[in-house]
Amino acid sequence: MAGAAAEQRRLATVVESWLERPVLILGDAMLDEWRFADSDRLCREAPAPVLTLRRRISAAGGAANTAVNVAALGGRAVLVAPVGADVAGDELHDCLDRAGVWDRTVNQPGRPTPVKRRMLAGNQILLREDSGDPEDALDHDGVARLLTALRCATEELRAAAGGEAPTLVVCDYGLGALPAPVRAWLVDNRERYATVALDAHDLADWRGLAPTVVTPSFAEATRLLARAGGTTRPTGGTELHLEHPDNGLADGPSEMTAGAAPGAVRADGGTGSTAPGPVGEPTPGEGRVALTGDGLSVTGTGVTVNTRAGEGVDRAVLAESRLAELRAHTGADVVAVTLDTEGAVVGGADGEPRRSHSTPVPASHAVGAGDAYLAAMTLALAADAPLPTAAQLAQLAATITVSDTGTCVCRRDDLLAALGQPTDATGHPALVGGDELDTIIAEHREAGRSIVFTNGCFDVLHRGHVRYLEQARALGDLLIVAVNSDGSVRRLKGPDRPVNPVEDRGALLAALACVDHVVVFEEDSPAALIEAVRPDVYVKGGDYPPELVPEAPLVRRLGGQVRTLGYVPDRSTSAIIERIRSHSQDLSPHVDDREPDPSLRTHTQAS
């Protein structure tokens, strides 16, 4: 037990050591949009569900989510990427600003911001709509401005780090943000960066970069080996191979099959074949996808995806057997082959493969988990952590982000908490003043936390309030409750309110586990506090639509969302006060000069 605690402290020391480490993230930035709907009937036109939209969440995706993860883990993140001059681009800027990422993106008029829109019902993804054309390349002016932003951001980070070379993360997802001139500049200027991490759908495009670490998925790794002309390799008595046809184009997608021994599994289905082996999924550029006649596999242009992946083949064993080849083909010091919910296989110069494991989760929970893995692996290696330590922290960061539906972000406090370390570094009390609130907000923004804000009188705290506040807290990482002062309550509710002074009301709210901070305001409206806090989500109680909330236009102008949450029926402050008054009136005719019954006195005081 003592050894485990010491190991956790050692890992936590690495997390502390990368605080404020400068990292430049370059590549394909996109917006993730999540639309949550309810459905209880089918439409008349077709056997399709009728959806009622309940809430919408926007998050940074792709390279932008990697930057958000770097910032959330405590690094100093700067993002350079082309972003469209459109609504999606504006939302992406807001996401970066809220996460504390230095936004050095380049405006690209006429080129839309890539968006992935997911529609869910009952926590199940029903469909995904992608917008943004990978073929819509940057024009000459766009490339020039992107290179200028890249050079300036590099020098900006170097200056902020006292002259030290920054770390570079390249995220190439085939969406056109990294054309040949940008890749060539990075290869020619590799010495400007101390640590370089590469996450690319097509690793062959990056020959010559000599990255510190590459993090291909199993599909991307097999694709690279197939293009290089995969050969048979023994692994513990079982021959695993990648077949590559002789007529495959060197610069395009290649047909490949990963399977058991040669002769038992073939890509062409020839004599002696049994069943197709598992292979990688198509990249975004490999647009054609069709179901094969046997009903077992799906084929994209040049790539077959077998739905029976894993039958007779252990992907981890196959990846371990090819780590040396992957290092040779990429020029990387470290190769980390990610295996989705099966974890990862990592290899370095010592030739010793390292296996890490993850917990299987629904696919909707794992969106962006690879970005968290990449961010933590990069920060750890940049902080000179040993490879086994970096692999452990990267897998832990990816694993603890997949607890719910949405785009995954791992925060430094969450990582430290998973290592059993104290995370309340701010030391701020729950009940705070307006001046201290500004400092608190800045700290949480820098840590990448999303902020939920609500306000009210909370005169007589009851079950309805508690349920409402718990629901509000679930909408983000931090809940701030603004409480009306006594004077404000009197103006809103009348001269006989509040029943409880603001000191008592604030103390009770601050004692709730779901409330992070409580602040008192004197005005009748919380508008000034909303301006100061700039909440990601503003919550009000009631059964009316968000459009009728008076503060809604202000919140939306500041980039936040508005949610209304219904109260528990028959649980309102006014109803409780009315019942107390009615009970008191019912008792008054029975009161005379005699000493009241002791049991009656006790009952009245408890009410």
N, C-alpha and C positions, 0 to 999 in steps of 0.2 A: 504493500500500500504506500509506504514511504517513497519507494522508487517511482511509482506512478505519479505521485505528487511532485517529485523533483523533476520528472520529465515534463510535466505540464508547466512548471515554472520556467523550465528552459525554453520551451516553445513560446511562452508568453514574453520572455525576454526578447526574442526575435521580433515579435509583433511590436513591442515597444520601440525597438531599434529602427524600424522603418518609418517612424512618425515623421511627417513633413518631407519625406524623400521625394525629390523632383522626378516626375514621370510625364513624358510626352506621349500622347496616344494619337495615332494617325490612322485614318482609314474610312471605311464605309459606316457612316452614322445613319441611324434610322429612328423612326418613332414607333413604339409598340402601343397599340390601342386595344384595350380590353373592354368589351361591352357585355354586361351581365343582364340577362333577361329572364323572365318567367314565362312558362308556357303550360297551359292546361287544356288546350284543344287543338284540333287540326283545322286547317282552312278548307273551304269548300272546293277550291280550284284544283287542289292536289293533296296527296297524303303528306303534307308538310306542316310542321308546327307553327302556330301563330305565336309570335314572340312579343312580349311587352317589355320594353327597355326600362331597367330599374336604375342602373348606374353605369358610368363610363369612367375609365381610368386611363391616363396616358403616362407612358414611361419612356425613358431613353432606351434605345436598343442598339445592338451591334457595337461598333466602336464607342458610341456614346455611353452605352451601359458599362463597358469596360472602364471608361473614364470615371463613371459614377462609382463603380466598385473600388477603384483605386482611391478616390477621395473618401469614400465611406470607411475604408480600412485604415485611413490615416495618412495616406500619401498626398503629395501636392500634385494634382492632376491638371494637365493642360490638354485640351482636345483641339486638334487641327483636322478639319474635314469639310468637304463641300456640303452645303445645306441649301435647299431651295428657298426662294423668296415667296413662301406660301404659308397657309395657316399651320400646316404640320411643322414647318420650320420654326414658326413662332412658338409653338408648344414645346418643341425640342429645346429651344433656347431657355424657356422657363424651367424645364426639367433640369438642365445643366446648372442654371442659376440657383435653384433650390438645393441642389446637391453640393454646391461649393466648388464646382469644376470651373477652372479658368477657360472661358469660352473664346477660343481663337478660330472659330469656324469661318469659312469663306462663303459669302453670299453668292449663289449661282442662279441669277434670273433665267427663267425659261427651263430650268432643270428641276423637276419636282423632288421634294424630300421623300425618300423611300419610307413607306408605311406598311406595317403588318397589322391588320385589323382582325381581331378574333371575336367571334360571337359565341357566348356561352349560355347554357341553360342548365340549371341544376349542377353547376360546377363541371359540366361536360362541354368541351369545345365542339360546336356544331359545324363551324366553317371558319376558314381564314381567307381573307381577301388581301392580296399584296398589290401595292401600287408603287410605281417607280420603275422605269425601264432600264435594265442592265446595259442595254445597247446604247443608251443615251450618254455618250461619252462627253467628257469635258472638252470644251473648245480650247483653242490656243491661249486665249486670254485667261480662261479659267485655270488652266494648268500653270500659267505664269503666276497668277495670284495665289494659288495653292502653294507653290514653291516658296514664294515670298513669305507667306504666313508660316511655313515650316521653318525657314531659316530664322525668322524673327523670334518664334516661340522657343527654338533651341537656345538662342542667345539669352532670351529672357529667363529661362529656367537656369541656365548656367550662372547668370548674374545673381539670381535669387539664392543659389546654392553656394555662393562664395567662390565661384570659379570652377567648381567640380562639374565633370561631365554628367549630363542627365541620363536617365534611362529612357529607352524608346520601346513602345509597344506598337506593332503594326497589325492592323485588323483588316485583312483583305478577303471580303466575302463575295467578290465578283460582281459588285454593283457599279463599277466604273470610277470609283474615287481614287484609284491608284494606277493611272496609266503608265506606260513605259517610261516617259521622261521622269516621273516621280520615283519609280523604282530605280532607274539608273542613278539619280541623284543620291539616293540613300546608299546604294552600293559604293559610289565614289566618296561619300562622306561618312562612311561607317565609323571612322575614328572619332567622330564628334560625340559618340554615345558610349557610355561605359558598359551598359547591359542592354541587349536587344532581344526582345521577345517577338516571335512571329506566329500569328494564327491566320492561316490562309487556306482557302478551299483548294487552290491549285498551288502547291508548294513548288512545282517546277518553274513557276514564273519568278522565283526569288533566288535562283542560283547566283552565287557570288556575294550575297549579303553577309554570310557567316554569322548567323544569329547565335546568341547565347542559348536560347531555348526555343523549340517549336512545340506546339501543342495540337497536332492533328487529331481529328477523330479517327476511328478505325477505318471508316470509308475513305477519308482523305489519304491516310497512310497507304492503304491497299492500292488506291488509284495511282499514287506516285510510284510504288514498286512495279505495278503493272506496266506503266509507261516506260520504266527503265528496263523492262524485260525480266520479269520475276523468274526465279529458278527455285528448284526444290531444296528444302532445308529440313534435316531431320530434327525432331523434337521429342526426345524421350521415347523413341521407338515408333512414333507415328509420323508418317511423312505428310507434311502440310505444304501446300504450294499455292502459287498464284499463276494462272495461265494467262498468257498474253499473246494474241494472234500476231503472226508475222506481218500482216498487212495493216496493222494499226497505225494511225497517224501519230507522229511524234508530238504534234502540237495540239492535239484534240483529245476528246474523251476516248478511252480505250476499253475494249471488251475485256472483262476479267472475271474470274470466279475463284473464290477461296474455298477450299474443300479438303477432303481427306486425301489419301495416297493417290499419286498419278495413276490413271487407268480406272480408278474407281469413280472419280468425279471429273467431268470435263465440261468446259464452257460450251462446246459445240453439241453436247448431248450424244456423242458418238458411241461406238461399241464399247460395252463395259461400263457405261455410266449408270449410276443408280439414281440419285436425286441431285438437283442443283445445290451447290454449296452457297453459303452466305457471302454476300458482297456488299459494296457500299451504295449509299443512296445517291441519286443524281445531284449535281451542283445546280445552282439557279440557272446557269446558262444552258443546261441540258434539258431543254424544255419538253421534249416529247416523252410521254409516259403512257404505257399500255400494259394491260394484263396479258400474260402469256397463256397459250392454249391449255397448258396443264393446270392452270389455276393456282399454281404454287408461287409464282414470282411475278414481279412487276418490272418492266423494262423501260429504261430511259435511253436516250440516244447514246449508245456505247456502254451503258452500264446496266447491269441486272441486279435487282434487289430481291433477294430470296426471303419470303415470309417465314421460312423454316430455319432461319439463322440460329445457330447454336446446336442443331441436331448433329451430334458426332464431332463437332468442332468447338474447341474452347478458344474464343477470340483472344483471351489474355495470353494463352500459350502461343498462339500464332504471332501475336504482337511481340512477345518476348523474343521469339526466334529471329525476328527481323530488325531488332533495335539497332544493331551495328550497321546494317545496310541503310536504314533510315538516317542515321547520323552521317553516313558517307554521302548520301544523295543530297542532304540538306546543308551539310557543312556546319551543323549545330553541335554545340558542346553537349546539350541535353535534349533528349526527345521524350515527350510525355504523350503517349497515345491514350486518348480518353475513350472510355467504353460506355458512355451514357450512364445508366443506373448500375452498371457493373464496376464502376470505379475507374482506375487508370493503371497503365503500366509505364514506368519511367526508367530510362537508362541514361548513364553518363559515360565519361571517358574510362571509368574503371571496368566497364563491361558487365557490371552487376545489375540485373533487372530488379526493380522494386515494384511491388504490387500493392495498390491501395484499393479499398472497397467502399461502396456507398450503399445507401438504403433505397430499395426500389420505391418509387413514388409515381403517381399519375403524371402523364406527360405535361399536363397543364401546370404542374408545380415546378417543372425543371427548366422552363424557358429562361435562358440567361445564366444558368448555373455554370456553364462553361466560361462565361465572362468573369464570374467570381473566382473560378479556378485559375484562370489566366492572370488576373490581377494579383492574387495572393502569391502565386508561384513567382511572378516577376518581382514583386516587392521583396520576397524572401531572398531570392538570388541576388538582387541588387544590394541587399544588406549583408551579403557574403555569408549567408546561412549555408551549411552543408546541404547537399542534394537530398538526403533522406528527410531532413527537417523541412526543406522547402516543399517536398512532395507531401509530407504529412499535413502541413498547414494549408496547402492548396486544396487537398481533398476535403479537409475539415470545413474550409470556407465554402466549398461547393455544396457539401452535404447539409449544412445548417441553414442554407437559404431556401430549401425546397419544402417548407412546411405548409405553404398555401399557394393558391392559384395567383399568378402574376409574374412579372419580370423579376428575376432574382437579384437581390443586392445583399451582400454580406457586410455588416458593419463591424467596426473595430471592437466595440463593446460586446457585441454578440460573440465574436470570436474569442475574446478574453473570457467571457462568461462560460463558454464551452470548455475552456481550459481551466475552469475553476478559480479564476482570478477575479478580484473585486473590480467593478466597472464604474462605480459612482465617483468619477474623478472630479466632477465640478463642485461637489459639496454644497450646492444651492439648496436652501430649504424649500418645502412645498409652497408655503405662503410667502409671496414675494411682492415687492413694490414695483412700480412702473419702471424706475431707472434700472433696477436689477434685471427686469424682464428683457430689456434690450440685449444685455450681455448673454443671458441664457439662450435667447433665440439665435444669436450669432454663433455660439458654441455648437448648438444642435444643427444648425445649417451646415457648418463646416464638417460635421460628422456625417452629413448626408441623411439626416432623419426627416421624415415627413411629419408635419405639425397639424394637429386637429385643434380647432378653437370653438368654444361655445360660451354662451353667457346667459345669465338669468338671475333672479332674486334668490331662489333656493331658500325660501323663508322657513319652511318646516320640511326638513329633509325626510323623504319617505321612499318606499320601495320603487315607485315609478321613477324618481330621480336616479336611483342607483342603477336600475336597468338601463335607463336612457344614457347615463354616463359610461356604462360598460360598453354599450353598443357604439358610442362615439369613439371611445378609446380604441376599439377594434379597427377603426378606419385609418389608423396611422400609427406612428411610432411614439408620439408624444401628445398628451391631452392637456391643454391649458384652459382653465375655467375662469372666466371673468364674472365677478359678483357685483351686483348693484350695491352702492353704499346705502346707508339708512335713509339719507335725504332723497336719493334717487328712487328708492322703493316707495317712500311716502308720496312723491309726485306721481308715480305710476299707479299705485294701488290704493291710495287714500290715507287719511290721517291715522287710522288705527293699525297700519302696517309700517314696518315689519313686526312680527311677533317676537322674533329673535334678533338681537343686534348683530351687526356685520362681523364682529369679532367671533361670535359663536358660529355663525353661518360659515365663515371662512375656515375655521378650525375643523369643523365637521367634514367639509369637502376635502380639505387637505389630508384628512385621515383615511380617505378611501384609496384603496390600492390602485384603482383605475385612473386616478387623477394625479398628474405629475406636478402641476403648478397651479396655484390660485392667485389671482390678482384682483384687487378691488378698484372699481372705477366710479367716479362721481357723476358723470354725465348721464343723461337719459338714454343715449345711444352709445353702443360700443365702437362706433366708426373710427375714432382715433386709435383705439387699440388694434383694430383690424388693420389699419394702415401700418402700424408699427410691427405687428406680428407677421403679416402677409401669409395667412394660413394656407396650407395645401387643401384642407377641407374645413369648411365652416358648417357647423351643425346647429339646427334649431329643432325644438320639439313641436309636434303638431301633425295633423293629418292633411294639411294643405300642401299643394305642390311647391317645389323650391322657388318657382318664379314669383310667388307671392311674398317671399321673405324680403323685407325692406332692405336688408344689407346685401342682397344677391348681386345687384349691379356692381357694387364696390368690390366684392370678393372676386367676381369674375374678371373685372378690370385688372386686378392684381394677380391674376393667373390661377386662382383657386377654384375649387368646386363647392357647391352648396348642396347639403343633404338635409332632409327633414325626417325625423324619427317619431313614430307614434308613441304616445304615453300608455302606461298600463291603465286599463279602464278602471274608473272609480278610485284612482289614486292621484289626487291633485291637492295642492296646498289649500286652495279655497274650500274644497269639499271637507278636508280634515278639520280646518278651523270651524267650519259651519257645524260639523258634528259635535265638536267640543262645546261650542256655544249652546247648541240644542240640548246637550246632555246637562249642562249647567242650569239651564232654564227648567228642565224637568225636575231637577233636584230641589230647586229653590222653594216650592210650596211646602216641602216636608221639613224645612229647617225651622226650629224654634229655639227657645232659650235653653233647652237641655243640651248636655254635652253630646255631640254626634257620635254615632256608633264608630268605634275604632276601625272596623273593617271597611266602612263606607269612606272614612277619611283616607285610608290607604288607597282604595280604588280610585278615588278622585284625583289624588296626587299622581298616581301612575299614568292616568290618562293624559 
